Amino acid sequence: MINISGELKEQARLALLTQRENFDGSDAAFAKQWGINQGVYSRLKKGQIDGVLADPHWLNICRELNVGATVRKWEIARTDVFNQIEEDVLFCKEHAKAMIFVDDCEIGKTVAAKYLSRNLKNCFYIDASQCKTKQQFVRKLAKTIGVDQNGKYAEVKATIKYYLKILPKPIVIVDEAGDLEYNALMELKEFWNATEGACAWYMIGADGLRAAIDRGISNKKVGYRELFSRYSNKYSSVVPQGNQAKLMFYKKLIGDVLRVNMKDTTDIDKIINKCITRKDNDVNIGGLRRAESILLLNQ
């Protein structure tokens, strides 16, 4: 049986109020993002926590907001990857443009995207690996921006389009976009068309996303050329080509992250080298998840 302590509920309540500051919609719309009604949210604003929500609901809020004594605190480092994604997102948000960031796995793309969604006004984050079909994606998008996800599919889409056009400078970040099915990916083209000049869009993915788009364009599959055109006709990326350049990039990336997460940096070079292995002339780099694991083992 789930049992959430009063202390944890209060932490979640305060985190929720902090998150509210970055959303220009109504209290009712904000409450919908978190699956609660406006009356419950009003009670939370007044400081009430007892009997307001069921413990499983508190648990979901704690998880989404990364609240909890057992959650490892991993400090955000302003790496080259973080800075590039932030620059892209701020540009798109300011000018209502769309871009695609495609690069290696384990370089901090998701960490940067989630951080920005928590700290920029009207910045919405969606993990497409959890909503791959068009129905799942559209209803998840509705919930994420704070409109009703139930009802007829066409009506939900129409409400999303309208709402994104009345919010001040919104941006939707679609992470793991390569996991979207074809029909879901094409919905992004439709949403861009409907919100052009009013809402920014930013897709993030790895090689699979690039391959899907390039293959779709090469095979002249309906929609891919138009989608790529709307997303600036290019891929944004950071990791350089060539083994030596890539090696130096990863050493700096891993070092930047470790320095803000280590009290004692004496062994930092040793940990960085453990993340990197060589086989013949190829460089095999473990990335940031491996760096975190090695750091934990060395503590």
C-alpha positions in Angstrom: 0.0 0.0 0.0 1.3 3.4 -1.0 1.8 5.8 1.9 3.1 9.3 1.2 4.3 11.3 4.2 3.0 14.7 5.0 6.6 16.1 4.6 6.8 14.7 1.1 3.3 16.0 0.2 4.3 19.5 1.3 7.5 19.3 -0.8 5.4 18.3 -3.8 2.9 21.1 -3.1 5.6 23.7 -3.0 7.2 22.3 -6.2 3.8 22.4 -7.9 3.4 26.1 -7.0 6.8 26.9 -8.3 6.0 25.1 -11.6 2.8 27.3 -11.8 4.9 30.4 -12.1 6.1 29.2 -15.6 2.6 28.8 -17.0 0.6 31.7 -18.3 -2.7 29.8 -18.6 -5.4 29.7 -16.0 -5.4 27.8 -12.7 -8.0 25.4 -14.3 -5.7 24.7 -17.2 -2.7 24.2 -14.9 -4.7 21.8 -12.8 -5.6 19.7 -15.8 -1.9 19.3 -16.6 -1.6 17.5 -13.3 -4.8 15.6 -13.5 -6.6 17.5 -10.7 -9.5 19.8 -10.7 -9.5 23.5 -10.0 -11.1 23.1 -6.6 -8.3 20.8 -5.4 -5.7 23.1 -6.8 -7.3 26.0 -4.9 -7.0 24.0 -1.7 -3.3 23.3 -2.4 -2.6 27.0 -3.0 -4.1 27.6 0.5 -1.6 25.2 2.0 -3.9 22.2 2.5 -2.5 18.7 1.9 -4.5 16.4 4.2 -7.3 14.6 2.3 -6.7 16.7 -0.8 -5.4 13.9 -3.1 -5.0 10.2 -2.9 -1.5 8.9 -2.2 -1.0 7.4 -5.7 -1.8 10.8 -7.2 0.7 12.4 -4.8 3.2 9.8 -5.9 2.8 10.8 -9.6 3.3 14.4 -8.8 6.4 13.7 -6.8 7.8 11.6 -9.6 7.1 14.2 -12.3 8.6 17.0 -10.3 11.6 14.9 -9.1 10.6 15.4 -5.4 11.7 12.9 -2.7 14.4 12.2 -0.2 15.6 9.1 -2.0 16.1 10.8 -5.4 19.8 11.3 -6.2 20.5 15.0 -6.9 22.3 15.3 -10.1 23.5 18.9 -10.7 22.9 20.5 -14.1 26.1 21.3 -15.9 26.2 23.9 -18.7 27.8 21.6 -21.2 28.2 22.4 -24.9 25.1 20.2 -25.5 23.1 22.1 -22.9 24.1 25.4 -24.3 23.3 24.5 -27.9 19.8 23.1 -27.0 19.1 26.2 -24.8 20.2 28.5 -27.7 18.0 26.6 -30.1 15.0 26.6 -27.8 15.2 30.3 -26.9 15.5 31.2 -30.6 12.5 29.1 -31.6 10.5 30.3 -28.6 11.2 34.0 -29.4 10.5 33.7 -33.1 7.9 30.9 -33.2 10.2 28.7 -35.3 10.8 25.0 -35.4 14.0 23.0 -35.3 15.3 19.4 -35.0 18.2 18.5 -32.8 19.7 15.1 -33.7 22.8 13.7 -32.0 24.4 10.9 -30.2 22.8 9.1 -27.2 23.9 9.8 -23.6 25.1 13.4 -24.1 22.4 15.1 -22.0 19.8 16.0 -24.5 16.9 14.9 -22.3 18.3 16.5 -19.2 18.6 19.9 -21.0 15.1 19.6 -22.4 13.5 18.7 -19.1 15.4 21.5 -17.3 14.2 24.1 -19.8 10.6 22.9 -19.6 10.7 23.4 -15.9 12.3 26.8 -16.0 11.0 28.6 -19.1 7.5 30.1 -19.3 5.1 28.1 -21.4 7.7 25.5 -22.3 6.1 22.0 -22.6 8.0 18.7 -22.7 6.7 15.4 -24.1 8.5 12.1 -24.1 7.4 10.6 -27.4 8.6 7.1 -26.4 5.6 7.0 -24.1 3.0 8.1 -26.7 4.0 6.7 -30.0 0.7 6.6 -31.9 -1.2 9.7 -33.1 -4.0 9.2 -30.6 -1.6 8.7 -27.7 0.5 11.7 -28.8 -2.3 14.1 -29.3 -4.0 13.3 -26.0 -0.7 13.5 -24.2 -0.1 16.9 -25.8 -3.5 18.1 -24.6 -2.8 17.1 -21.0 0.7 18.6 -21.1 -0.5 22.0 -22.2 -3.6 21.9 -19.9 -6.6 21.3 -22.0 -9.1 18.5 -21.9 -7.7 15.3 -23.4 -11.0 13.5 -23.4 -13.7 13.8 -26.0 -13.6 13.4 -29.8 -10.2 13.3 -31.3 -10.8 16.1 -33.8 -12.2 18.3 -31.1 -9.1 17.7 -28.9 -6.9 18.6 -31.8 -8.8 21.8 -32.5 -8.6 22.9 -28.8 -4.9 22.3 -28.8 -4.4 24.4 -31.9 -6.5 27.2 -30.5 -4.9 27.2 -27.0 -1.3 27.2 -28.4 -2.2 30.3 -30.4 -3.4 32.3 -27.4 -0.6 31.5 -24.9 2.3 34.0 -24.9 5.3 32.5 -26.8 4.7 28.8 -26.1 7.1 26.1 -27.2 6.6 22.3 -27.4 9.7 20.1 -27.0 9.1 16.6 -28.4 11.9 14.3 -27.1 12.6 10.8 -28.5 10.8 12.0 -31.6 12.2 9.1 -33.6 9.8 6.8 -31.7 6.7 8.4 -33.1 4.8 6.4 -35.7 4.4 7.9 -39.1 0.9 9.1 -38.5 1.9 10.7 -35.2 4.9 12.4 -36.9 2.6 13.9 -39.5 0.4 15.4 -36.8 3.4 17.6 -36.0 3.2 19.0 -39.5 -0.5 19.7 -39.0 0.1 21.4 -35.7 2.9 23.5 -37.1 0.6 24.6 -39.9 -2.2 25.5 -37.5 0.1 27.5 -35.1 2.5 29.1 -37.5 3.8 32.4 -36.1 2.3 31.7 -32.7 3.9 28.5 -31.3 7.5 27.1 -31.5 8.3 23.4 -31.9 11.5 21.6 -31.2 12.1 17.9 -31.9 14.9 15.9 -30.2 16.2 12.5 -31.3 19.1 10.3 -32.2 20.2 8.6 -35.4 16.8 6.9 -35.8 15.0 10.2 -36.2 17.4 11.4 -38.8 17.3 8.1 -40.7 13.5 8.1 -40.7 13.2 11.6 -42.1 16.0 11.2 -44.6 14.5 7.9 -45.8 11.1 9.4 -46.0 12.4 12.2 -48.1 14.5 9.9 -50.3 11.5 7.6 -50.9 9.2 10.6 -51.5 6.9 9.5 -48.8 4.0 11.9 -48.3 4.7 14.6 -45.7 8.4 14.1 -44.9 9.7 16.9 -47.2 7.1 19.3 -46.0 7.8 18.4 -42.3 11.6 18.9 -42.8 11.0 22.2 -44.5 8.9 23.5 -41.6 11.6 22.4 -39.1 14.3 24.6 -40.8 15.5 22.2 -43.4 18.5 21.1 -41.3 19.5 19.2 -38.2 21.1 20.9 -35.3 23.9 18.9 -33.6 27.0 19.3 -31.4 29.1 16.1 -31.5 31.9 16.5 -34.1 32.9 14.0 -36.7 36.2 12.2 -36.6 37.6 10.0 -33.8 40.1 12.5 -32.4 37.6 15.5 -32.4 34.9 13.2 -30.9 37.3 12.0 -28.2 38.2 15.5 -27.1 34.5 16.5 -27.2 33.4 13.6 -24.9 36.3 14.2 -22.5 35.2 17.8 -22.1 31.5 16.9 -21.9 32.0 14.2 -19.2 34.4 16.4 -17.3 32.0 19.3 -17.3 29.3 17.1 -15.8 31.5 15.4 -13.2 33.0 18.7 -11.9 29.7 20.0 -10.7 28.8 16.6 -9.2 32.0 15.7 -7.3 33.1 17.1 -4.0 36.7 15.9 -4.6 37.8 16.1 -8.3 41.2 14.4 -7.6 40.2 11.3 -9.6 38.2 13.1 -12.3 40.7 12.2 -15.2 40.7 8.5 -14.1 36.9 8.4 -14.2 36.8 10.2 -17.6 39.2 7.6 -19.0 37.1 4.7 -17.7 34.2 6.1 -19.8 36.3 5.7 -22.9 37.6 2.5 -24.5 39.3 1.8 -27.8 39.1 -1.2 -30.1 41.4 -1.1 -33.1 41.1 2.4 -34.5 37.6 3.1 -33.2 36.7 5.1 -30.1 33.9 3.7 -28.0 32.6 6.3 -25.6 30.3 5.3 -22.7 28.5 8.7 -22.4 27.0 10.3 -19.3 25.0 7.4 -18.0 28.2 5.4 -17.7 29.9 8.4 -16.2 27.3 8.6 -13.5 27.5 4.9 -12.7 31.3 5.1 -12.4 31.1 8.1 -10.2 28.7 6.3 -7.8 31.1 3.3 -7.7 33.9 5.6 -6.8 32.1 7.4 -3.9 
